[in-house]
Amino acid sequence: MEFFRIKKDIPFMRHALVFNVISALTFVLAVFFLLSRGLHFSIEFTGGTVMEVAYPKAANIENIRKSVEGLGFTDTQVQSFGTAQDVMIRLPAQHGVNSTQQSEKVISALKAQDPDVQLQRVEFVGPQVGDELAHDGLMALGMVVIGIVIYLAFRFEWKFAVAAVIANLHDVVIILGFFAFFQWEFSLTVLAAVLAVLGYSVNESVVVFDRVREAFRDRRYGKLSAPEVLNHAITSTISRTIITHGSTEMMVLSMLIFGGPTLHYFAVALTIGILFGIYSSVFVAAAIAMWLGVKREDLIKPAKPKDETDGAVV
């Protein structure tokens, strides 16, 4: 399906160096902010108090959030849990205040608004659990990267695999750089968004590389150089890119606008990942593949000469 077709190939690779210098600077800045400022981890990683409260009717999440924040708790998470009457409240750990004191303070404020609210459960999440989650998250990220490398190496060729992985890690590091610079809360939902971006971004690279392979095998493009083949592949997939990423971004923006605080940073991470995923597939993955010296022979095995003796030995 195509909205339009561009007849003349756009010379993307002619400007690859300029755009990759911009990418490199952005990447370096992201790494700098990650090292200097670090990520602002949520209580799933740092530890804190988890409360479950029940209301006789549908709870007003926004009023509950304002009440909790009015007590001086920052970086709290308030969300529906199971039903509209059940609410989960996550409170960050405070120096000199234990879990019981935190929960009593919060439930007193909530009962002042609605005396019928009931405290169902209080649980303290220690930093050790947070360390385990951070370790498991990094392991998951590493396994995804290794899986992508193996998949692309088997499907295409090692030059494409290296180019795609560098482009995908470029997207991930820039997302983390944004969260470090603005000190947005990094939670498990954001980690899920980062892993989703890895798979989403590599899909765009696979589509472009598929067109590259088709062009190399098509006799009509036999006289084109590798940069020209890359230009043709990217140009021929522009319509598909607009349809796919446009529809995906509409869904993500709806979560960003209407999803509330629970989905806010999840949608922010996806938005950054989608935008940079388009950019990296064109100006990072394709350019790196070109600089690695991808050529027709990498994807097309030369035909073996026919044995005229048909295997007979004299």
C-alpha positions as CSV (number, residue, x, y, z in Angstrom):
1,M,0.0,0.0,0.0
2,E,1.4,3.4,-1.0
3,F,0.0,6.9,-0.7
4,F,2.5,8.1,-3.3
5,R,5.5,7.1,-5.3
6,I,8.6,9.1,-5.8
7,K,10.0,8.5,-9.3
8,K,13.4,10.0,-8.8
9,D,15.6,8.7,-6.0
10,I,16.5,11.2,-3.3
11,P,20.3,11.4,-2.7
12,F,20.2,10.6,1.0
13,M,23.7,9.2,1.1
14,R,25.2,12.4,-0.3
15,H,24.4,14.1,3.0
16,A,25.1,11.0,5.2
17,L,28.4,12.5,6.7
18,V,26.7,15.7,7.8
19,F,23.8,13.9,9.5
20,N,26.0,11.3,11.1
21,V,28.2,14.1,12.6
22,I,24.9,15.5,14.1
23,S,24.0,12.0,15.3
24,A,27.5,11.5,16.9
25,L,27.2,14.8,18.7
26,T,23.7,14.0,20.0
27,F,25.0,10.5,21.1
28,V,27.9,12.0,22.9
29,L,25.7,14.5,24.7
30,A,23.3,11.7,25.7
31,V,26.2,9.7,27.2
32,F,27.5,12.8,28.9
33,F,24.1,13.5,30.6
34,L,23.8,9.8,31.6
35,L,27.2,9.9,33.2
36,S,27.0,13.3,34.8
37,R,23.3,13.4,35.9
38,G,22.2,9.8,35.8
39,L,18.7,8.4,35.5
40,H,16.0,9.4,38.0
41,F,14.9,5.9,38.9
42,S,11.4,5.2,40.2
43,I,10.7,3.4,43.5
44,E,10.6,0.1,41.7
45,F,14.4,0.5,41.4
46,T,15.2,2.6,44.5
47,G,12.8,1.1,47.0
48,G,9.7,2.5,48.8
49,T,6.3,1.8,50.2
50,V,3.4,0.2,48.2
51,M,-0.1,0.8,49.5
52,E,-3.4,-0.7,48.2
53,V,-6.6,1.1,49.2
54,A,-10.2,0.3,48.4
55,Y,-13.1,2.8,47.9
56,P,-16.9,1.9,48.0
57,K,-17.3,3.5,44.6
58,A,-15.1,4.5,41.7
59,A,-12.0,6.4,43.0
60,N,-11.0,9.8,41.9
61,I,-7.4,9.2,41.0
62,E,-6.5,12.8,40.4
63,N,-7.8,13.9,43.8
64,I,-6.0,11.1,45.5
65,R,-2.7,12.1,43.8
66,K,-3.1,15.7,44.9
67,S,-3.8,14.6,48.4
68,V,-0.7,12.5,48.5
69,E,1.5,15.1,46.9
70,G,0.1,17.7,49.4
71,L,1.7,15.7,52.2
72,G,5.1,16.4,50.8
73,F,5.6,13.1,48.9
74,T,7.3,13.6,45.6
75,D,7.6,11.1,42.7
76,T,4.6,9.2,43.8
77,Q,2.6,6.9,41.6
78,V,-1.2,6.6,42.0
79,Q,-3.1,4.3,39.7
80,S,-6.1,2.0,39.5
81,F,-5.4,-1.5,40.5
82,G,-7.7,-4.3,39.2
83,T,-11.0,-2.4,39.5
84,A,-12.1,1.3,39.5
85,Q,-12.5,1.0,43.3
86,D,-9.1,-0.3,44.0
87,V,-6.1,2.1,44.0
88,M,-2.3,1.4,44.3
89,I,-0.1,4.1,45.8
90,R,3.7,3.9,45.5
91,L,5.7,6.2,47.8
92,P,9.4,6.7,47.6
93,A,11.6,5.9,50.6
94,Q,12.3,8.8,53.0
95,H,15.2,9.1,55.4
96,G,14.1,8.6,59.0
97,V,10.6,7.6,58.1
98,N,9.5,3.9,58.0
99,S,6.8,2.3,55.9
100,T,4.2,2.2,58.7
101,Q,4.6,5.9,59.4
102,Q,4.2,6.7,55.7
103,S,1.1,4.6,55.2
104,E,-0.6,6.0,58.4
105,K,0.1,9.6,57.2
106,V,-1.4,8.9,53.8
107,I,-4.4,6.9,54.9
108,S,-5.3,9.6,57.4
109,A,-5.3,12.2,54.6
110,L,-7.4,10.0,52.4
111,K,-9.9,9.3,55.2
112,A,-10.3,13.0,55.7
113,Q,-11.7,13.2,52.2
114,D,-13.6,9.9,52.2
115,P,-14.1,8.1,55.6
116,D,-15.2,4.9,53.8
117,V,-11.7,4.3,52.3
118,Q,-10.1,1.1,53.5
119,L,-6.4,0.2,53.6
120,Q,-6.0,-3.2,52.1
121,R,-2.2,-3.8,52.1
122,V,1.1,-2.1,52.9
123,E,4.4,-3.5,51.6
124,F,7.9,-2.1,51.7
125,V,10.0,-2.6,48.6
126,G,13.7,-2.6,49.5
127,P,16.6,-1.3,47.5
128,Q,17.8,-4.9,47.0
129,V,14.7,-5.7,45.0
130,G,15.5,-2.5,43.0
131,D,19.0,-3.7,42.3
132,E,17.6,-7.0,41.1
133,L,15.2,-5.3,38.7
134,A,17.9,-3.1,37.3
135,H,20.1,-6.1,36.7
136,D,17.3,-8.1,35.1
137,G,16.4,-5.0,32.9
138,L,20.0,-4.7,31.7
139,M,20.1,-8.5,31.0
140,A,16.9,-8.2,29.0
141,L,18.3,-5.3,27.0
142,G,21.5,-7.3,26.3
143,M,19.6,-10.4,25.2
144,V,17.5,-8.3,22.8
145,V,20.6,-6.8,21.3
146,I,22.3,-10.2,20.9
147,G,19.1,-11.7,19.4
148,I,18.9,-8.8,16.8
149,V,22.6,-9.3,15.8
150,I,22.1,-13.1,15.3
151,Y,18.8,-12.5,13.4
152,L,20.3,-9.9,11.0
153,A,23.5,-11.8,10.5
154,F,21.6,-14.9,9.3
155,R,19.0,-13.0,7.3
156,F,21.3,-10.5,5.6
157,E,25.1,-10.2,6.2
158,W,27.3,-9.1,9.1
159,K,27.7,-5.6,7.7
160,F,24.0,-5.0,7.9
161,A,23.8,-6.6,11.3
162,V,26.5,-4.3,12.7
163,A,24.9,-1.2,11.0
164,A,21.4,-2.0,12.4
165,V,22.6,-2.7,16.0
166,I,24.6,0.5,16.1
167,A,21.6,2.4,14.8
168,N,19.3,0.8,17.4
169,L,21.7,1.4,20.3
170,H,21.9,5.0,19.1
171,D,18.1,5.3,19.5
172,V,18.2,3.7,23.0
173,V,21.1,5.9,24.3
174,I,19.4,9.0,23.0
175,I,16.1,8.1,24.8
176,L,18.0,7.5,28.0
177,G,19.9,10.8,27.4
178,F,16.6,12.7,27.3
179,F,15.4,11.1,30.6
180,A,18.8,11.9,32.2
181,F,18.8,15.5,31.0
182,F,15.2,16.4,32.0
183,Q,15.4,14.0,35.0
184,W,12.2,12.3,34.0
185,E,11.2,9.3,36.1
186,F,12.6,6.1,34.8
187,S,10.3,3.2,35.7
188,L,9.6,-0.3,34.6
189,T,7.1,0.9,32.0
190,V,9.8,3.2,30.5
191,L,12.1,0.2,30.4
192,A,9.4,-1.7,28.5
193,A,9.1,1.2,26.1
194,V,12.9,1.1,25.5
195,L,12.7,-2.6,24.7
196,A,9.8,-2.0,22.4
197,V,11.7,0.7,20.5
198,L,14.6,-1.7,19.9
199,G,12.3,-4.1,18.1
200,Y,10.4,-1.3,16.4
201,S,13.5,0.4,15.1
202,V,15.1,-2.7,13.8
203,N,12.0,-3.5,11.8
204,E,12.5,-0.2,9.8
205,S,16.1,-1.2,9.1
206,V,15.0,-4.6,8.0
207,V,12.5,-3.1,5.5
208,V,15.2,-0.8,4.0
209,F,17.8,-3.6,3.9
210,D,15.2,-5.9,2.2
211,R,14.8,-3.3,-0.6
212,V,18.6,-3.1,-0.8
213,R,18.9,-6.8,-1.4
214,E,16.1,-6.7,-4.0
215,A,17.8,-3.9,-5.9
216,F,21.1,-5.7,-5.9
217,R,19.4,-8.8,-7.3
218,D,17.4,-6.8,-9.9
219,R,19.2,-6.6,-13.3
220,R,17.5,-3.2,-13.9
221,Y,19.7,-1.7,-11.1
222,G,22.9,-3.6,-12.1
223,K,24.8,-0.5,-13.0
224,L,24.0,1.4,-9.7
225,S,26.7,1.8,-7.1
226,A,26.1,0.8,-3.5
227,P,25.2,4.4,-2.4
228,E,22.7,4.7,-5.3
229,V,21.1,1.4,-4.3
230,L,20.7,2.6,-0.7
231,N,19.2,5.9,-2.0
232,H,16.7,3.9,-4.1
233,A,15.8,1.5,-1.2
234,I,15.1,4.4,1.2
235,T,13.2,6.4,-1.4
236,S,11.0,3.5,-2.4
237,T,10.0,2.9,1.3
238,I,9.2,6.5,2.2
239,S,5.4,6.0,1.6
240,R,5.4,2.9,3.7
241,T,7.4,4.7,6.4
242,I,4.8,7.5,6.6
243,I,1.9,5.1,6.8
244,T,3.5,2.9,9.5
245,H,5.1,5.5,11.7
246,G,2.2,8.0,11.2
247,S,-0.4,5.5,12.4
248,T,1.8,4.3,15.3
249,E,2.5,7.8,16.4
250,M,-1.2,8.7,16.5
251,M,-1.8,5.9,18.9
252,V,1.2,6.9,21.0
253,L,0.1,10.5,21.1
254,S,-3.3,9.5,22.2
255,M,-1.7,7.7,25.2
256,L,0.5,10.7,25.8
257,I,-2.5,13.1,25.8
258,F,-5.3,11.0,27.4
259,G,-3.4,8.2,29.2
260,G,-2.7,10.2,32.3
261,P,0.4,10.2,34.5
262,T,0.6,6.4,34.5
263,L,1.3,6.2,30.7
264,H,2.9,9.6,30.3
265,Y,6.6,8.7,30.3
266,F,5.9,5.4,28.6
267,A,4.4,7.4,25.7
268,V,7.2,10.0,25.8
269,A,9.9,7.2,25.5
270,L,8.0,5.7,22.5
271,T,7.6,9.1,20.8
272,I,11.3,9.8,21.1
273,G,12.1,6.3,19.9
274,I,9.8,6.4,16.9
275,L,11.2,9.8,15.7
276,F,14.8,8.8,16.1
277,G,14.1,5.3,14.8
278,I,13.0,6.8,11.4
279,Y,16.1,9.0,11.4
280,S,18.6,6.3,12.4
281,S,17.3,3.8,9.8
282,V,18.0,6.3,7.0
283,F,21.0,8.3,8.1
284,V,22.7,5.9,10.6
285,A,22.1,2.3,9.6
286,A,22.2,2.8,5.8
287,A,25.2,5.1,6.1
288,I,27.2,2.7,8.3
289,A,26.4,-0.1,5.9
290,M,27.7,2.0,3.1
291,W,30.9,2.9,5.0
292,L,31.5,-0.8,5.9
293,G,31.7,-1.4,2.1
294,V,28.5,-3.3,1.5
295,K,28.4,-4.5,-2.1
296,R,26.4,-6.7,-4.4
297,E,28.6,-9.7,-3.8
298,D,27.7,-9.7,-0.1
299,L,24.1,-10.6,-0.8
300,I,24.4,-12.5,-4.1
301,K,26.5,-15.6,-4.3
302,P,28.4,-16.0,-7.6
303,A,27.1,-18.8,-9.8
304,K,29.2,-21.9,-9.8
305,P,30.6,-22.9,-13.2
306,K,28.9,-25.9,-14.7
307,D,30.9,-29.1,-14.9
308,E,30.9,-30.0,-18.6
309,T,31.9,-33.6,-17.8
310,D,28.8,-33.9,-15.6
311,G,31.0,-35.4,-12.9
312,A,32.5,-38.1,-15.1
313,V,36.1,-39.0,-14.5
314,V,38.3,-40.2,-17.4
